[in-house]
Amino acid sequence: MSEELSAIYKKIAAGKGLKYEFLFSLEGLFLSVMDFDPVTDEPLPITVDDVLLNIHSSSVLKNNWQNDRMNHIVRFVSSAVRNLIDILHEKNLREHRITRPEQVREVDSKSMMWLAKKPGFTVKQKIASEQRMMGVYHTTSLDTA
């Protein structure tokens, strides 16, 4: 029997998927008593006595939320994501692009010097010669360096 996970969660939400809810809670129970290697995320060896002791302990039984595999993955990567967020540096970059004149919103001295080299006497004549103009565009870069 193969069903999509979204269909299973819809059945659980509607109250019709009791067997799936039981399987998820059982998986959550076993995931909560297991210890995982922080580097490889492989389960560490554990004796049956330790499993039974962890199940019997009150900290496991007080968990009323689902401790499924997705929750385990989020807990596994959360410290790495926090470190990445801490070292992200947001930089506002200015770059010059040659585009159609109606798309240009900002010009600077470099754009005007580029335009001055074009043939024509007025700005209108200079732009009309090629139908291109250099403009300034702002972008945001997230850098971890």
N, C-alpha and C positions, 0 to 999 in steps of 0.2 A: 504494500500500500504506500504509494508515493503521493504526498500532498505538499503544496507550497506552504512555506512558513507563514506568509501573510494570511492564508486561509485558516491555518491553525490558530493564529492569534485572534482572528475574527471570531472563530468558534468559542475560544476561551472567553472573549469579551462578552459574547452573547449568552454565556453560561451553558453552552452545549458541549464543550470540550473538556469534560472532567478528567478523562484518561490522559489527555495531553498536559493538562495542568498538573496532574499527579506526576507525570514523567519529568516535567520541567522542575517541579519542586524537589523531586528526588535527585535530579542532576545538580540542582543548586545546593542541596545538602552535601553531596559528595564533593563538589567543588569547594565548599566552605571548609571542609575538614582536611583537604589536601594542602600541602605546601608545594610551591612551584619555584624552580630555579629562576632567580631574577634576571639572568642573562639569556638563557635559552628558552625559558618558559616551559621546560619539561617538568613533569611531576617528579618530586623527590621521593625516594623510597620511604615507605612508612609501614610500620607493623600494624597488624590487625588490632592489637591492644590499643595503640595510639589512635586509630580510627574510631574505635568504640569509645575511648575516653573523650575524644573531641566531640563525638555525637552526643555523648551524655552531658558534656559541659553546657552550662546555661547560656554561654555566649552564642553558640550555634543555634540553639532552640529559640532564642529571642529574636532572631532575624525573621521578620515577617515579609520582607521584600524578596523578589526573585533574584537569586544569585546564579544567573545563567551564564553561558559561555561568553556572550557579548559583554556582560558586566565584568567578567574576568579579563577580557581583552582590554577594556577601557582602563581597568586598574593597572594592567601590565604596562600600557603605553603612557599613562597620565604623567609620570615623572619626566619622561623624555619630552613630551609635548610642553610641559611647564618650562623646562630648560630652554626649549626652542623659543617659546614666547618671550622669555626673559632676555634672550640675546638678539632678538630681532631689532633691527634698526631701520626705521622708515626714512627714506631719503626722497626729497622732491627733486626730480631731474628735469632739466630744461633741455630740449633738443630742437634742432632746426630741421624742418622738412620743407621740401618744395612741393606744393600742392596747388589746386585750383584757387584762384583769388577769393571766391566766395566762401571757402572753407577756412581761410586765415582769420583768426580772431585777435592775434597779438603780433606786433612787429617790434624789433629792437634795432640797435645800431648795425648789427651784422646783417640783418635783413635789408635795411636801407642801403648799406654799402653794396650788397648783391644786386639790388634793384638799380642802383646808380650806374652799374656797368652795362646795363641793357640799353639798346638803341631807342631813341626817342627823346623828346624834350619834356613832356609832362609825365606824371605818374601813370595817368590813364594810357598814354601811348606806350610806355615801357611795359605795362602789364599786358596790353593788347597784342604786343609783338609775339608773345609765346603762350599766352593764357596760363602761365604758371607764375607762382610767387613764393618766396621763402617766408615762412612764418615760424613763430615760437610755439612749441607744444609742451605742456607740462604733464609728466607722468610720475607715478609713485613707485618706488622700488623698495621691496623688503629684502634686506641684506642681513646675513648672519655673520659677516666678517667684522 
